[in-house]
Amino acid sequence: MKTKLLLVEDDFDLGYVIKHYLEMSEMEVDWFQDPAQLNLEADQLNSYHLAILDINLPNEDGFTLSKRISKSTNSLPFLFLTAKAQSMDRILGLKLGAQDYIVKPCEPEELLLRIKLILNRKFRSKNEVITIGSYQFQPSLLELRHAEKTFQLTEKESELLLLLVQHNHSVLSRKEILEKVWGDNDYFLGRSLDVFMTRLRKYLSNDASIKLETIRGIGVRIEF
């Protein structure tokens, strides 16, 4: 079965290029230029694997549209593809639950890679369990368990922890982490990374053998 995408983009030339490129990559794309044309019933939305939303749209902006989509179904991941490049817009988009926030212009090949990364996270096996010291980490369920206690992680906490454990004993630069988890290397997102690191240290504090450290001027490392 082909991956089915919902594209909401009012620019005809860009919409055509994106649709054509993704369909050449064996994906099925339903393209709408106006949110008013959309059927936002849950059954219809759940037929898609991912939604790609512009923000500057006729009749309704992409932020509002994403809220209506999430209200109809919480199982459809979405990303923003937009010319709005200000940090406050990016932060709002991520707070609304966007899996990624991509600023135009963006090469179709990069968009395709980001789509595949999101879908790989979505369809990761629910049976995958990673042992971190005396903890059990189940990324697909956003769960970190220690003894009888279960910590329910946010999606970004889970993605950050997964990225770190995949590079156990190796230093990851802040730039690499921000680009892979948040999609951009931005000052305000960098401050968010510090907050997330503090949270993960707290979650992992029951096992003294686990070291999660920030190496000033270099990056971050986990060792277990």
C-alpha positions as CSV (number, residue, x, y, z in Angstrom):
1,M,0.0,0.0,0.0
2,K,1.3,3.4,-1.0
3,T,2.0,6.1,1.6
4,K,-0.9,8.6,1.3
5,L,-0.2,12.3,2.1
6,L,-2.5,15.3,2.5
7,L,-1.0,18.5,1.1
8,V,-2.5,21.9,1.8
9,E,-0.6,24.5,-0.2
10,D,-2.1,27.5,-2.0
11,D,0.8,28.3,-4.3
12,F,0.1,26.5,-7.5
13,D,3.6,26.2,-8.8
14,L,5.0,24.9,-5.5
15,G,2.1,22.6,-4.9
16,Y,2.5,21.1,-8.3
17,V,6.3,20.5,-7.8
18,I,5.8,18.9,-4.4
19,K,2.9,16.7,-5.5
20,H,4.8,15.6,-8.7
21,Y,8.1,14.9,-6.8
22,L,6.4,12.9,-4.0
23,E,4.3,10.9,-6.5
24,M,7.5,10.1,-8.4
25,S,8.8,8.7,-5.0
26,E,5.9,6.2,-4.9
27,M,3.6,8.2,-2.7
28,E,0.0,9.2,-3.2
29,V,-0.8,12.9,-2.7
30,D,-4.1,14.7,-2.3
31,W,-3.5,18.4,-2.9
32,F,-5.8,21.2,-1.8
33,Q,-5.2,24.9,-2.3
34,D,-7.9,26.1,0.1
35,P,-8.7,24.6,3.5
36,A,-12.4,25.1,2.7
37,Q,-12.1,22.3,0.2
38,L,-11.1,19.8,2.9
39,N,-13.2,17.0,4.3
40,L,-12.2,17.1,8.0
41,E,-14.2,14.0,9.1
42,A,-12.1,11.6,11.1
43,D,-12.7,8.7,8.7
44,Q,-11.3,10.8,5.8
45,L,-8.4,12.2,7.7
46,N,-7.4,8.7,9.0
47,S,-6.9,7.6,5.5
48,Y,-3.7,9.7,5.3
49,H,-0.4,8.9,6.8
50,L,0.8,12.5,7.1
51,A,-0.4,16.0,6.5
52,I,1.8,18.8,5.0
53,L,0.4,22.2,5.8
54,D,1.2,25.7,4.7
55,I,0.4,28.4,7.2
56,N,-0.5,31.4,5.0
57,L,-3.6,30.0,3.4
58,P,-6.8,31.5,2.1
59,N,-9.8,31.6,4.5
60,E,-8.0,29.9,7.3
61,D,-4.4,29.9,8.5
62,G,-2.5,26.6,8.9
63,F,-2.2,26.9,12.7
64,T,-6.0,27.0,13.0
65,L,-6.3,24.2,10.4
66,S,-4.0,22.0,12.4
67,K,-6.1,22.5,15.5
68,R,-9.2,21.4,13.6
69,I,-7.4,18.4,12.3
70,S,-6.2,17.4,15.7
71,K,-9.7,17.9,17.1
72,S,-11.1,15.5,14.5
73,T,-8.3,12.9,14.9
74,N,-5.2,12.7,17.1
75,S,-3.7,9.9,15.0
76,L,-2.7,12.0,11.9
77,P,0.8,13.5,12.2
78,F,1.4,16.8,10.4
79,L,4.2,19.1,9.6
80,F,4.3,22.8,8.6
81,L,5.9,23.9,5.3
82,T,5.9,27.7,5.3
83,A,7.6,30.9,4.5
84,K,7.0,32.1,8.1
85,A,10.5,31.9,9.5
86,Q,10.3,33.7,12.8
87,S,11.1,31.8,16.0
88,M,7.8,32.6,17.6
89,D,6.0,31.0,14.6
90,R,8.2,27.9,14.7
91,I,7.7,27.5,18.5
92,L,3.9,27.9,18.1
93,G,3.9,25.3,15.4
94,L,5.8,22.8,17.5
95,K,3.6,23.5,20.5
96,L,0.6,22.7,18.4
97,G,2.0,19.2,17.8
98,A,3.8,19.5,14.5
99,Q,6.3,16.7,13.9
100,D,8.4,19.2,11.9
101,Y,8.6,22.9,10.9
102,I,10.2,23.4,7.5
103,V,10.9,26.9,6.2
104,K,10.6,27.6,2.5
105,P,12.4,27.5,0.2
106,C,13.0,23.8,0.7
107,E,14.3,21.3,-1.8
108,P,11.8,18.5,-2.5
109,E,14.5,15.9,-1.7
110,E,14.9,17.3,1.8
111,L,11.1,17.4,2.3
112,L,10.9,13.7,1.3
113,L,13.7,12.8,3.8
114,R,11.9,14.6,6.6
115,I,8.6,12.9,5.7
116,K,10.3,9.5,5.8
117,L,11.9,10.2,9.2
118,I,8.4,11.1,10.6
119,L,6.8,8.0,9.2
120,N,9.7,5.8,10.5
121,R,9.0,7.1,14.0
122,K,5.3,6.6,13.6
123,F,5.5,3.0,12.4
124,R,8.3,1.9,14.8
125,S,7.5,-1.5,16.3
126,K,5.5,-1.2,19.4
127,N,7.5,-4.2,20.8
128,E,10.8,-2.3,20.7
129,V,12.2,-2.1,24.2
130,I,15.6,-0.5,25.0
131,T,17.4,-1.3,28.2
132,I,19.1,1.7,29.7
133,G,20.9,0.6,32.9
134,S,18.0,-0.5,35.2
135,Y,15.4,1.2,33.0
136,Q,13.2,-0.1,30.2
137,F,12.5,2.4,27.5
138,Q,9.7,1.8,25.0
139,P,9.9,4.7,22.4
140,S,6.7,3.9,20.5
141,L,4.7,4.2,23.7
142,L,6.7,7.1,25.1
143,E,7.3,5.2,28.2
144,L,10.4,4.9,30.5
145,R,10.0,2.3,33.3
146,H,12.1,1.8,36.4
147,A,11.0,-1.0,38.9
148,E,7.3,-0.3,39.5
149,K,7.4,3.3,38.3
150,T,6.5,4.4,34.7
151,F,7.4,7.9,33.4
152,Q,5.2,9.0,30.5
153,L,7.4,11.0,28.2
154,T,6.4,13.7,25.7
155,E,7.2,12.9,22.1
156,K,10.2,15.3,22.1
157,E,11.5,13.8,25.3
158,S,11.3,10.4,23.8
159,E,12.9,11.4,20.5
160,L,15.8,13.1,22.4
161,L,16.4,10.1,24.7
162,L,16.3,7.7,21.7
163,L,18.8,9.8,19.8
164,L,21.1,9.8,22.8
165,V,20.9,6.1,23.5
166,Q,21.5,5.3,19.9
167,H,24.9,7.1,20.3
168,N,25.8,5.7,23.7
169,H,29.3,6.8,24.8
170,S,29.5,9.3,21.9
171,V,29.2,13.1,22.1
172,L,26.4,14.6,20.0
173,S,26.8,18.3,19.2
174,R,23.9,20.6,20.1
175,K,23.5,21.5,16.5
176,E,23.0,17.9,15.5
177,I,20.5,17.3,18.2
178,L,18.5,20.4,17.5
179,E,18.4,19.6,13.8
180,K,17.4,16.0,14.2
181,V,14.8,16.4,17.0
182,W,13.5,19.9,16.4
183,G,14.3,20.3,12.8
184,D,16.3,23.5,13.2
185,N,19.4,24.9,15.0
186,D,17.8,27.9,16.7
187,Y,18.7,29.9,19.9
188,F,15.3,29.5,21.5
189,L,15.1,25.8,20.7
190,G,18.6,25.5,22.2
191,R,17.2,26.8,25.5
192,S,14.4,24.2,25.2
193,L,17.1,21.5,24.8
194,D,18.6,22.5,28.2
195,V,15.1,22.2,29.8
196,F,14.6,18.7,28.2
197,M,18.1,17.6,29.4
198,T,17.2,18.6,33.0
199,R,14.0,16.5,32.7
200,L,15.8,13.4,31.4
201,R,18.4,13.6,34.2
202,K,15.5,13.7,36.7
203,Y,13.8,10.7,35.1
204,L,17.1,8.7,35.0
205,S,18.3,9.7,38.5
206,N,17.3,6.3,40.1
207,D,20.3,4.7,38.5
208,A,23.7,6.2,39.4
209,S,25.5,4.2,36.7
210,I,23.7,6.2,34.0
211,K,25.6,9.4,33.1
212,L,23.9,12.1,31.1
213,E,26.2,15.1,30.8
214,T,26.5,18.3,28.9
215,I,30.0,19.0,27.8
216,R,30.4,22.8,27.6
217,G,31.1,24.1,24.1
218,I,31.0,20.6,22.6
219,G,27.7,18.8,23.1
220,V,25.8,16.1,25.0
221,R,26.6,12.5,25.9
222,I,24.9,9.6,27.6
223,E,26.8,6.6,29.1
224,F,25.3,3.5,30.6
